[in-house]
Amino acid sequence: MLKYLKSAQLDNLPRVDAFMVAHFLQNNPYFSSSEIRGVKQQRASQEEYGDTAIGYDQLKRESNQCIIKCKICPEHKIRSKLYNVTLIINEMEETIISVQCHDCAASEGCKHTLAFLMWTHRRSEEPSCTSTVSYWKKPFLAKLGTSLKYITAKQFGPVKPSSTQIARHMDGYEVPLMMSLSLHHLLIEYVKNGGVNSENFLLFCTPRINDCIQKEIEKHTRLQFKDKLWHEMRYR
């Protein structure tokens, strides 16, 4: 695979809608052959295979074209060499130019090309504006059957103060004011004070989160996923 400038992420992938996919498949003779139509086509299109087999996605843009490359793990021999697939999209005209597998005899009509095409389409269905997901990672399917059974305590890294329920047993641990107003910390405080039911919990929270505090929280969480407080406040 060529070295591309950017790893593919949720915020830089091109838009591939259902109409683009339908037009491409309808006008491409490779996807009407007996090797890809019917059950094989349906299976390769499903997220159960594509989302677990596809990884190491990267892309670059040249003029109006976006070229995306990925590696796909074989469905049965997961220890075998990964397949390299390339998808080219004209973003100006919103058309799919080609999708090709570089390691199959049926390079432009195999199930790997279809799996990658539908994977890209699924990423465009409901893009999130509040998170960034990197797809430059090993395919999940390729991790199955590894010899690693456990990790040592040393591999967890340095021990840091915890903000979970165990924190109530730790003396001297202070939660910042804004953080203490999250649902997680309010529940801990509520239980410490003998709370037992949801109705009283709402009464417990009301005086602590007044209009002034709400405005301050809104001000400090405008960066959304880039801000730690935003993640704490939306924690469930």
Secondary structure, DSSP 8 states (H G I E B T S, - for coil): ----SEE-BTTTS----HHHHHHHHHT-GGGGSTTTSTHHHHHHHSHHHHHHHEEEEEEEEETTEEEEEEEE--SS-TTS--EEEEEEEETTTTEEEEEEETTSSSTTTSHHHHHHHHHHHHHHHS--SS---B--S--GGGGTT-S-----GGGG-S-----SGGGGGSTT----TTGGGSHHHHHHHHHHTT--SHHHHHHHHTTTS-HHHHHHHHHHTTTGGG-HHHHHHT--
